[in-house]
Amino acid sequence: MSKTAILEIDGKKYEFPVIKGSENEEAININKLRDLTGAITIDPGYKNSGSCTSGITFLDGELGILRYRGYAIEDLADNANFLEVSYLLIFGELPTAAQLQQFETDIRKHSLVNEEMKGIIDGFPKTAHPMGVLAALTSALTAFNPKSVNVENEKELYQAVCKTMGKFLVIATWTYRKSMGYPLNYYDNTKGYVENFMNLMFALPTEPYKLSSVVTEALDKLFILHADHEQNCSTSTVRMVGSSHAGLFASISAGVSALWGPLHGGANQAVLEMLEEIHQNGGDTEKYLAKAKDKNDPFRLMGFGHRVYKNFDPRAKIIKKAANEVLGTLGVDDPILEIAKKLEAAALEDEYFKARNLYPNVDFYSGIIYRALGIPTDMFTVMFAIGRLPGWIAQWKEMRENKEPIGRPRQVYTGSPLREFKKPV
Ligand code: CMC
């Protein structure tokens, strides 16, 4: 017999079905709650509320498990490349060699960005944060791609996916080129996606650009680890915006803005700035640990804690190992890595952090790798956005294909009761 949940209000009992996910997670389906009882539920920050059912990513925060479409993140990070993982997330299955090649070709075909976009970029001051510029440019792409995607047309949807993957990568790097005053680069059709990223970022017309495989492999891994994370803040934003049937570029642009905040993707930049500050102040990690524990101090240990992971973040484990390997292979001796390790060790032994299950998250070590690869600090969150793009697309597509209703939460009003209009004197 299927499970139900009983709710009692004023002595009257109501029964609600309990649904089960494929990994046995349970949820009480309350979609008839208001009709039956007149009441709603309230759950700020959605700590206990599921917004959808989804077949894309499985995450168990207690056990530290993360899987995309059933594949363990550790397996994918070791054996797949970023475009294979993107295809898997978006279309549900790993691509065959022919499908992957076609996907790469189609992304290349759509990577050209309308030249008029350059005029828009010129309107930004050089000092603008790249995430703000990226959100605006992504939104501006709607002007050049005004036709809304018919999600029931497989070919059209596939084309929209390739367009988004191609153009987003190019404009993401243009935010950096603009800030440096460099000429804007174009996608090179002879190179792979991740190689293209580095080329778009760093190649100059005055000299040949040589790229080491250590760099592309490290980036591939980092992008894979960021590629999806079920209903996080930016992904929920993308689904919410898309639920009004706003287009893919408009929805992704909103996701970029949501990602920018320091409690979400902006944490990777904040972590590095924090580590640099500790380094400049003599490396006193204890002082910063004490600040993080002080309830009168707004300072938080950036890169620590997670809404869902209450054991460890499996991505952080992989990234820590990769940071050691990349810095070792590139021969980079960065004192910041030692400070990060010292801070982590001290926090893991500290009662405050232990009691609250605060562990390093994906952002704690990623910045150290980006820095070793020559990525400027204020581009770190853009890196996160490039990695998260296939996840956003997959979630948007699933939401539309499942014909989810427009997202429209309710509220409990706590303002003034009806009052008579009188002009203040
Ligand atoms: N440093 C110090 N104390 C912390 C931290 C931290 N980094 N994170 C949480 N706490 C404390 C918090 O003060 C609270 O203490 P108390 O119970 O005494 O009031 C308790 O731990 C629970 O915190 P919370 O804010 O209720 O937890 P949350 O689930 O709402 O927030 C979080 C999760 C990630 C926003 C938070 O841990 C945080 O602000 N971390 C630092 C920012 C960061 O690294 N963000 C990246 C998240 S992972 C990548 C991503 O998804 O974007």
Boltz pocket constraint, residues with backbone or C-beta under 6 A from the ligand:
constraints:
  - pocket:
      binder: B
      contacts: [[A, 45], [A, 232], [A, 262], [A, 263], [A, 264], [A, 265], [A, 266], [A, 267], [A, 292], [A, 293], [A, 299], [A, 300], [A, 301], [A, 302], [A, 303], [A, 304], [A, 305], [A, 306], [A, 307], [A, 308], [A, 356], [A, 358], [A, 361], [A, 362], [A, 363]]
      max_distance: 6.0
